[in-house]
């Protein structure tokens, strides 16, 4: 959550940032935070004054008793009793104001960095790079201006390129390929659990395992320490990384035990550092984890949820970093390069988007999405979000580090990204690599899959 220091240092900047995120009532929310803080401070001052007076009177009681002034001593004792009751009232007022302030701060999103583009929706996201895809007009436009808003993206050029690559035969979407090669059974998943819970079979299961092992091997090469965390977390963990209270309706809740199925490994891995003070020499901390992820995806429907496009349960490898404020930007760039390298090795057409204020997550200060192109569906599919949260999560988590220079304890920066989420990667691999002989496996994945083709 936002720190009071952020708000006091530059209230106008905080409000402008919240408005960039299209947070309704930004002015009123920040004013209320400051009002509650003023209320807390006033109670603190009253408590301090009462405590000082009580301490002064307490010291006089012994002197009065020694002088034989028992009546005055008893009167002084009564005064200290009154002051003690007042101090308890001031403590209650402080606690009440602080609790209300914290509850309010938990509902206020992070402030985006200046580099985040203005915009209300995904149409205002900026494409900053395109790779493995011969869309020369878009490449030229990005190189000329540094970025292209998606509302100005020439999708007709993409479709023309896809049609040319399809050659003489029309490519099948992945859900038809899954049936043709007996890779994934969506109907069995419905029978066992419901829609959005596919069953992977034979070569389909082997492809999943190959991708998991490939991604983990690549994170290991990049210096990440693998974690195998729980896939259920308590409410404190959800609040720590910002899924609660913002996305409570999107998480599966085990009500009897008050536990939540994780929507991403970001939650348990980042919470390893909740209420921890880290020595600066240990930073940056680099962790990765493979987990199943669970999302209710309430309200999702239509073509965007067909097949693997949107699932309730899916596999994902997550990378998480804990870093100093001075180095977090460099860490973010390294994470982006890592994800881009994976897509290059998988030979998938991709583009990198810098998200606009209106399309960013509640907790992110800066976020880049990676999308791969589906040549059968003729559209781009998101496969990774890689974010810098600044001190927002760390403040919730009380994740801090001790500086080597002056031993001062201060908040860390936290970062995370998908490296990668499997469903849409599988969809693009199947659709983009289909041939008359079968589905070609990219060279980098072949050692993990154990073959060059799905037949």
N, C-alpha and C positions, 0 to 999 in steps of 0.2 A: 504494500500500500504506500501511498505518498507519505513522505515525512513532513513533519511540521516545519522543519528547517526549509524544505523546498518551497513551501507555501509562504512563509514569512520572508524568505529571501527575494522572491519575485512572484507575488500573487498574480499579477497581470499575465505573466508568461504561463503560469499553471492554468489559468482560466482559458487563455487562448488555445493551449494545447488540448484541453478537454473539449473545447468547441470544435477543434479540428477532428476530434474523434466522434463528433456529433453526440456528445453526452448532454442530454437535456438537463437544464437547471444547474449548469456549472457554477454560475455566479452565486446562486442561492446556497448550493452545497458547500462551497468553499467559505462563504460568509458564516454559515452555521458551524463549520469546523472551528473557525476562529472565535466565534462567540462562545462555544463550549470550552475552548481553551482559555478564554478570558475568565469564564466562570470558574474553571478549575484553579487558575492562578489566583483569583480573588479569595477563594476558599483556602488556598495554601497560605496566602499572606495573613488571613485571619487566624488560621491555625498557628502559624509561627509566632504571631503577636501574643496569642493566648498562651502558648507554650512558654514564651519568654516571661510573661507576667506570672504564670504559675510557678516557674522555676525561682523567680525573685521572691515571691511570697513564701514558697517552701523553705527557702534559706532563712527567712526571718522567723519562722516558727520556733526553731531551736533557741534563738536569742531571746525571744519573748518569754519562753518557758524558763530560761535561765534567770531572767530578770523578775520572775514571779508574776508575770502578766498573763495569767492563765486565760482570762476572759478574752483578751486580744488574740492570744494564740489559738483559741477555739474558733474565733471569728475568722482568722486567717485560714484555718483548716477548711472551714465551710466555703471560703472563697476558692480555695484550690479544688474543692469538689465540684463547684459550679463551672470553673474553667475546664476541668477534666471532661465534664459532660459536653461543654461547647466544642472542645477539641474533637470529641467523638462525632459530633454533628458535622463539623467541618470535614472530617475524614470521609464521612458518608457522602457529603456533597461532592467532594473531589472524586470519589470512586464512581458516583453516578454520572458526573460530567465526562470522566475519562471513558467510561463504558459506552456512553452515547456517542462520544467522539469516535471511538474505535469502530463501532457498528457502522457509523456513517462513512468513515474512511474506507471500510471494506467494500462499500458499494460504489466507490469512485474509481474509475479506470486509471491506468498509467498515462502519463503525459508523453506524447510522441516526440521524437527528436525533430529538429528543424528540417532534416533531409527528407522526412516523410511528406509525400505529396498531399495536397488538398484533394478532397473528393469524398463523395457520399457512398460509393459502391465499388464493386470490382471493375467496372468500366473505367474508373479513374486510376487504376493501378498502372504503374509504369513498367514496361518491358525494358530491361537494361542489358540483356544479352540473349542471343539465340545460338544454338549449337547443333551440329549433326543434322542440319535441315537447310536445304539449298534455297531459302527464300531471300534472294538477293535484294529485292526492294526493301524488305524489313531490315536486313543487315545494314544496308546503306543508310536507312533512316535513323537507326540506332547509333551508328558510328558518327553521323552528322550532328545529331542533337543530343546524344548521350542517353536517350530514352525515348520510348514511344508509348503514349497512353493507349490502353486496350481499345478504347472507343475509336481510335484512329488506326487500329490494326487491320491490315488488308487480309481478311479471312478467305477472300476469293482466290488469292494467290496461293494460300495454303492448300485449298481444295484442288486447285489445278495441279500443284506439285504432287499431291497425294494420288490424283487420278493418273498422272504420268507414271508414278512408281508402281501403281497397281498393274500396269501393262495391260494385257489382254483379258485377264480374268478378274472379276470383281472380288475384293477381299471380304471374308466373312468376319462378323463381329466375334469377340472372344467367347460369348455364351454359346454360339453355334459351333465354334472350334472345340470348346470344352466337351460338347456332346459328341462331335465327330470323332475325337480321339480319346473319349472316355477319361477326361482329366478332372472334371469337376461336376458334381451332381447337386444342382440347386434344389431339386424337388425332394431329395432325401433330407437335405438340411431343413426344409420346411416341415417334413414329417417328424423329425427329431426335435427341432427347436422352434422353427418359425422362419419367416422370410429374413434374409440377411445373415444366415448362418450356413454357408456352403460346406459341402463335404468334398475334400480333395482325395482323388483316387489315383493309385498307380503312378504314372509319370507326372501327373499333376501334383501329387504329394511330394514326389522327388524334386520337382521344380521349386516348390516352396522351400524345401530343406536346403536345396542348392543355393538359393538366393540368401537365405538366413546365414548360411556358413560363409558365403562370399562376402556379404556385408560385414559380418563380424571379423573375418580375416583382414579386411581392409581397415577397419577401425583399430584393430590390433597393430597393424603396420604404422598407423598414424599416431600411436602412442596413447590410445585410450585404454583404461583399465575396465575390463568387463565386470559387470555386476549382474547377479541373478536375484532380483528383488521379488517381494510378494506382489501378487496381482490384485489384492484387496488392501484398502487403506482406511484408516480412521478419518473422522471429520477434520481433525487438526491438520492432517496432511493435505486434505483438500483445500482448506483455508490457506495453508502455507504457500501453495503454488498458485492460488487464485481460481481454482475450479469452483470453489465455494466462496460466496454464495452465487456467483455469476452463472454457472452452468449446472446448477443442481438438477434441473429438469432433464438434462441430457445424460446424466450418469445413472447407472444401475445401482440401486440402493438396497442393501440387505438390512431390512428394517429391524429385525429381531436383535441383531448384533451391532446395529448402527455402523456398518462398514460399507464401503463403496468399491465396486469393480473399477479398476483404473481405466481411464480413457487413453492414457499414454504412459510410458515408463518415466516420463519427465516427473510425474508426481512422486513415486517412491524414491527415485534416485536423488532428486533434488532435496527431498526431505531427510536424506541421510545427514544433511548438514544443518538441520533445524536445531536451534539453541546451541550452536557450536561456535567457538572462537578458534580460527585457524591461524597458524603462523604464516606470515607473508612468504617465507621461503618455500612453502608447500604449494603455492599458487603459480600458474593455474592448475586446478584439479580438472582432469579429463576422464570422464566415465562414459561407458556405453552399456546398453542393455537390450537384449531381445526379450520381448514379452508379447503375449496376446493382449489386445486392447479391446475395450468394450464401450460402445456408444449407442445410446437409444436412437439417435437421429430422428427425434420426433418431428413430424411434419414433412419428412422427405417423401417425395413421390415423383412419378413420371420417368422419362427416359434417362434422367441423370442417375437413377438408382438401379438401372438394369444390370444384371450380372454382377460383376465385381466392382461396379462404379461406386457403390455406397453400401457398406456392410455394418452390421451390429457387432460382429467379432472379426478381428483381423490381426495379422502378425505385423510387427514393426520393430525396427532397430532404431533406438534413440541415442543421440549423443548429447551429453550434458557437460557444461563447464561452469566452474566457480572461479572468479578472477577478480583482480583489482580493477578499480575504475579506470586507471591509466592504461591498462592493457586489454580491456574488454573489446574495444573496437578491432584490434588486431586479431583477437580470438574469434570474433564473429567472421571476419574475412577468411580466416583459416578454415572455419567450419563450412562456409559457402564453397570454398575451393574443394573441400573434401567431397561434398555432395555432388558438385559438378563433375568431379573426377569419376564418381561412380556411374553417372549417366553416360559419360563419354566411353567408359569401358564396356557398358552394356549396349553401346551403339544406338541409343535411343534419341530421336529428335527432341530437343528440350528448349525451353525458354525460362529466363529468370525474371521474376517480377518484384519490384519494390512496392509493397502494399500502401494504398492510400489510407488516410486517417479513418475514413468511414468503413474500411474493410479489414482493419487490423483487429487482432484479438484484444480482449479486455486488459490483459497484463503486459503486452509487448510495448516497448518504446520504439523498436525498429524491427521490421519483419520482411524477409524475402521468401517468396514462394517459388518452387520449382514445378514446372508442368511439362509433361511429355505429350507428344502428339499421337493420337490414335488415328491411324490411316484408314481403318474400317469405319469408325464412327465419325471421322472428319471433325474432330474437336480436340481441344487440349484438356488433359487430365492432371489435376494437382497430385503430386507425389511427396512433397516435402514442404514444411514451413520451418524456417530457421530464424530464430528470434534472439534479440538482446533485450533483457528486461530491466537493465540498469539496476537500481537498488530496490525496485518495487517488490519483487518476491523476497529478496533478502530481508527487507524490513518486516514483512509478515513472518518470515522464518526465524528472525533474529540470528541470521547467518552473518557472522562478522569475522574480521581478520585483524591480527595485531601487527602493526607496521614495524618494520625492522628499525627504521630511522629514529622514531621517537616513542615507540611502544604504545602509541595511541591505538585504541580499538575502534574500528569503523566498519560500516556496512560493505559487504562484497557486492559484486555484480554477478548475476546469474544469466546463463545462456543455454539454449537447447535447440535441437533440430532433428528432423526425421532423416535417417540415413540407412535405409529408406523404408517407407511404408510399402508393403508388398502388393495389395490387391490391384492397383492401377498399373504398377510396374508389370505384373503378370499379364494384365489385359493388353498393354502395349506390346510386350514381347510376343505374345501369341499373334496379335493382329498384324504387326509390322513385319514379322518374319515368316509368314506362311508362304510355302512354295508348293509345287505340284508333288514333290516327294515327301513333304511333311513340314514341320515348323523348325526352322534353323535356330540353334542355340548359339548365342554370341560366344566368340572365342574365349573371353575372360571367364565365362560361366561354365564352359565345358568341363574343366577338371573337377568341378563340384557336382555337376549333373551326371558326369560319367558317360556322355555321349555327345554327338554333334547335332543330333536331330531328335525331334519327337515324331514318331511315325505311327 
